[in-house]
Amino acid sequence: MTSVLHVDLDQLARNIAVVRDRVAPAALMLVVKDDAYGHGVSEVVRRTVAEGVGWIGAFDVATALQVRRAVGDGPRIFVWMIVGESAIRTALDADLDLGVGDADLLEEVADTARARGIRARIHLKIDTGLHRNGIRPEEWTDAVARVVMLAREGVVELAGVWSHIAEASDEEDDLSRAAFEHAVAAVTDAGFDRPLRHLAASAASSARAEFRYDLVRVGAFCYGIRPAGGPADAELGIAPIGSWEAAVLSVDGDRVRIDVGALDGLVSALTGRVEVTTPAGPRALLAVDEVSAVVAGWDGVRAGDVVRIYGTDAASPTDLAETIGTIGEEIALRVSPLVERRYR
Ligand SMILES: *Cc1c(COP(=O)(O)O)cnc(C)c1O
């Protein structure tokens, strides 16, 4: 394999510092779903925790366990995809913070905690319009009342109230925020003082102070992935932490074949639309097949020469994505797990 994703952990630290600075006094939760957006969860969270970040957002329980193994007992780890009794048991044993977005899951979590003689830390999720799980506003009062009972019984602790927003338009986000405020008020009225409130991801946490509350859940910006069609890296103060390089496999006239690692790592729609960075400067991407790609040649090209598909001193994942009307995550997440990750 001669394709490598270089991951610059110092750049991760710089992006994290910029995000934390911007959102303070709200705290940062680094979101590491999809193997830390393709960069490799263990190394990413070790560095993140070394930088003093106290929260990791792990999506599912399996990822959370990977995080726990990598960073030990200190940091809080939040999961919000919890399916089945065994996942709940595992999550409680690993001392995770559980995102709970429906009444049935609340009961299952309480049952499991009761059976184990422990108290589950939960963050109750209100559906503020995305309809991607979350308790509906009309069911919120009942759910909160139920949490009051379970908290009295000692099987549940309400650690937080949260939701997820589209971040596609300010108007829509404002409506979501109003619904969120309403839900938080109901929780406070029920006697819970100061549960952690978290609503925003990268875009809203950066652009809109009133969305930050106590905690922001940020993935993209910490990895240096800016939003398509949005502000430039320099304006955001971030830069990509991943640089994807591919070695030249063979040369056929002025067509140079490079190794992109494994099945479908490079989005074939980029063909003819972008340039990659070669030792002789930018060259057109001429073709993409399953495990290799073809770029326009240059003088003196040899097998083993290295081409940078994206990253430092090259196009960013979002630059590539914009040429085909998608988002940078779509490019970064496609790099095959079989491509070696190399850290510095
Ligand atoms: C992915 C995700 C985030 C982070 O989103 P970014 O735009 O990458 O910062 C935050 N919260 C939830 C629930 C998510 O699924």
The ligand as an SDF file (V2000), in Angstrom:
LIG
                    3D

 15 15  0  0  0  0  0  0  0  0999 V2000
  -21.9350   15.0750   13.7870 C   0  0  0  0  0  0  0  0  0  0  0  0
  -22.5830   15.7050   14.9270 C   0  0  0  0  0  0  0  0  0  0  0  0
  -22.0710   16.8820   15.4980 C   0  0  0  0  0  0  0  0  0  0  0  0
  -20.8660   17.5960   14.9350 C   0  0  0  0  0  0  0  0  0  0  0  0
  -21.1730   18.2260   13.7220 O   0  0  0  0  0  0  0  0  0  0  0  0
  -20.0810   19.1010   12.9480 P   0  0  0  0  0  0  0  0  0  0  0  0
  -20.8610   19.8720   11.9710 O   0  0  0  0  0  0  0  0  0  0  0  0
  -19.1360   18.1280   12.3280 O   0  0  0  0  0  0  0  0  0  0  0  0
  -19.3960   19.9460   13.9450 O   0  0  0  0  0  0  0  0  0  0  0  0
  -22.7020   17.3910   16.6180 C   0  0  0  0  0  0  0  0  0  0  0  0
  -23.7870   16.7930   17.1520 N   0  0  0  0  0  0  0  0  0  0  0  0
  -24.3210   15.6760   16.6290 C   0  0  0  0  0  0  0  0  0  0  0  0
  -25.5240   15.0910   17.2540 C   0  0  0  0  0  0  0  0  0  0  0  0
  -23.7450   15.0920   15.4870 C   0  0  0  0  0  0  0  0  0  0  0  0
  -24.2840   13.9910   14.9700 O   0  0  0  0  0  0  0  0  0  0  0  0
  1  2  1  0
  2  3  1  0
  2 14  2  0
  3  4  1  0
  3 10  2  0
  4  5  1  0
  5  6  1  0
  6  7  2  0
  6  8  1  0
  6  9  1  0
 10 11  1  0
 11 12  2  0
 12 13  1  0
 12 14  1  0
 14 15  1  0
M  END
$$$$
